[in-house]
Amino acid sequence: MTELTTLLTLLDKAERGYTKILNRHFSRAGFDLRREQYELLQVLWEEDNVNQQTISSRLCKDKYNVTKLLNALQKRGYVRRKTGEDRRNNHVILTDKGNESREALTRIEEQFHADLALTLPPAEIKAGAWVLKKLADALESE
């Protein structure tokens, strides 16, 4: 196994672990949300009333997966869809529940990050971020 293969394997393992624990924190706080759904909400908190293509681009996810996430969020009462003049171009709008959950969900994520940061020295976090930025840049140009 090459060093790059090891790095990519560990990156995948870390991401799965991160997702699992963040999902657990959301659940313990009474939120029926998954990390990907939370990330979609973050897009809408930055700019509400956007179309699905915008969400897809910002999340780097295909429209099919964004539709699945939106269906789940709509079912749980966090968002609603508004059909525009062009019926193929739905806009997504946060509901009151979607807006009201922002502070609590953000606090959960920030506390998790603070707890996680205690396990690594700041210099190692900075070095890791540098390596991952270079890797992301290299993969983006492919």
Buried (B, 14 or more C-beta within 10 A) or exposed (E): EEEEEEEEEEBEEEEEEBEEBBBEBBEEEEBEBBBBBBBBBBBBBEEBEBBBEBBBBBBEBEEEEBBEBBEBBBEBEBBBBEEEEEEEEBBBBBBEEBBEBBEEBBEBBEEBEEEEEEEEEEEEEEEEEEEEEEBEEEEEEE
